Amino acid sequence: MVTGLLLLSPLLLLLLVLVLPFTVGLSLEYGPHGLRVEVRALGGLVRRRLRAGRESVSDAGREAAARAGRPGEVLARLKPVQRPALYLLHKTRLDRLEVEVTVGLGRADLTAEAAGGLWALGGTLAALISHLSAPGSVRPRIVVGPCYEARGLTMAVRGRVTVRVRHLLAAAWQAWWAWRSHRALRGITRYNFTAPGHIKPGRVGSVATKNTR
């Protein structure tokens, strides 16, 4: 009997990990000193910290923007992971999310307009996240303030979510399958069948019928 319990213990532990929820905490600060990120899980047993200087963050942002291309191209690349991301967000309970942003553009009128626009955008994002997250989630708190004394952007984010491992695995599987299907579809649309036994690079749907008559 003891041997049987020892053999079943890994399976029981795996089932508990898949079923029981766990909490993940996030702390992010961005300002004149750079970027600081800290992620905590399992009651602080798992902790990861990241620090980067302001110049490194700016260079990484410019490089990412250059590689991403136009906004339409970025949305097209992110399309395969939209459904898995929404699924995971719907299964994740938001326990805390506080965002504080300060913006300064050097001129009082421009700073006030930018702060007002970001405040309106923050309210829209807070309502959207609250609507898409799991039942029992709190409404995010997003505060935007102007800084008339200096130019720049500072941001502080503190959050905590509760999620289950099985939902993470399901979202990862959906994302992998969607990416694979999207890649296969892109390979198919590179060819255009214009005649029997002949394949010509082009787009599917623009088949020329004059050669097949």
N, C-alpha and C positions, 0 to 999 in steps of 0.2 A: 504493500500500500504506500509505503514511504517512497519507493522507487517511482510509482505511478504519479505521486504528487510532484516529485522532482521533475519528471518528464513533462508534466502539464504546466508547471510554473512559468516557463517562458511563454507558452501560449496565452495563459491568463494575463501575464504582464503586457503582452502585445495587445490583447483585447482592451485592457484598461487604458493603455496609451491611446488607442484609436477612439475610444468612447468618451473618456473623461476630458473635459475642457481644461485648457491651461491659459495663463495670462501672459501677455507680452507688453512690456512698457517701452516707451520711446521718449527720448529727450533730445531736442535739437536746438542749437543756438548758432546764429549767424550774425556777425557784426564786424567791427573794425579789426578784431583779432583773428578772424577767419571762421571756420566751421568746426563745430563740435557736435558729435552724435554719439549717443549711448543707447544701446538696446539691452533690455533685461527680460529674462524669461525664467520660469520655474522658481519663482520666489527669490530671484537674485542669484540662483546657482549658476545660471548661464548669463554672462555679461560680455558685451562687446563694445569697445570704444573706438571712435575714429576722429582724428583731428587733421585739419588741413588749413594752410594759410590762405589769406584772402586772395592773393595773386594766383595761387594754384587753383582755387575754385573758379576764378574768373577765366583762366586759361582753359580749364576743363569745360566750362560752359560754352566758350566760343568754339572750341573744337567739336563739342557735341552738336552745336547748332549748325556748324559747317557740314558735318557728316549727315545730319538729319535731312537737310534740304528744305524744301517748301513745306508750309503747314499741311497742305493736301497730301504730300508724299508721306509725312509723318503719320497722319491719320490712316492712310492706306496700309502702312506697315504695322500699325497697332491694331488693325481690324481683327486679325485672328485671335487676339487675346482679350477682346472686349467682353465676350460672353463669359469666359472663365473668371475674369476679374469681377464682373457683376455678380456671378454666382458666389464667389468667395466673400464679397462685401455683404451680400444678403445673409450669409451664414455666420458672419462675424458680429459679435456684440460689442458695441462701442461703449466702454465704461467711462472714458474721459478723453476729451480732445480740446485743448486750449491753444490758440494761436494768437500771438501778439506781434504786430508788424508796425514798424516806424519808417516813414519815408520822408526824405528831404531832397529837393531839387534845386536849392539855392535861391529860388524866388518864392515869395509868399503865395502869389496867385497860382503858380504851377504846382506848388506843394499841396495847397488846399484842394485843387482839382484832382490831383493824383490820389490823395488820401480819400477823398469822397468816392472816386471811382473804385478803388480797392475795397472800401467799406461795403459798397453795394455788391461787388463781386463776392466778397466774403459771406454776406448774408445769403446770397443765392447758393453758394457752395455748401453752406451749413445746412440749409433746408434740403438740398439734394442728397447729401450724405446721410442725414437723419432719415430720409424717406427710403433710401436703398439699403441701409444697414439692418441687422437682425432686430426682431422685437425685443424691447427692453433696453435699447440703446439710448444714451443721453444725446441731447442736441449739442452739436459742437459750438464752442464759444470762440468767435473770431473777432478780434479788436484791432482796428487800424487807427493809428494816430500820426499827425504831421510833426515834422521836426524842422523848425525854421532857423535853427542855429547852425546846422551843418548839412552837407550833402551826403547822401548815401542811403542804404537800406539795412535795417536790422530786423531780425526775426527770431522768435522763440516759440518752440512747439513742444508741448508736453501731452502725451497721450497714453492710453492703456486700453487694450482690446482683449477679448476672450474668444478663443477659437478652438476647434477640435482638429486633431491630426487627420482624421478621415476626410474632413472637408478640404484641408490643404492638399492631400493626395488626390482627391477628386478634381480639384481645380488644376493641379499640375498635369494630370492626365488629359483633361479637356484642352489645356493650352498646347500640349505636345501634339495631340491629334489634330487640332485646328491648324497649327503651324505646318504640320506635314501635309495636310490636305491643301492648304493654300500654296505651298511650294509645288505640289504636284500639278495644281491647276495652272500656275504660272508657266510650268513647263509645257503644258498642253497648248496654251494660247500662243505659243511662239510659232506654231505651224498652221498653215492654211492649205487645205486639200483642194487643189484646183483641177486635177485630172487623175484618172485611175493610175496608180503606180507612181505618182509624182507628188512630192511634198515641197511646198514653198514656204519660206518664213513669212509670217504675217499674223493676222488675227482670225480666230474662229468666228464664223458668222458672215464673213465677206467672201463666200464661196462663189467663184465665177462659174456660171452654168454654160457659157458658150462653148467651152472645150469639151463638155460632157454630152452635148447633144449629137 
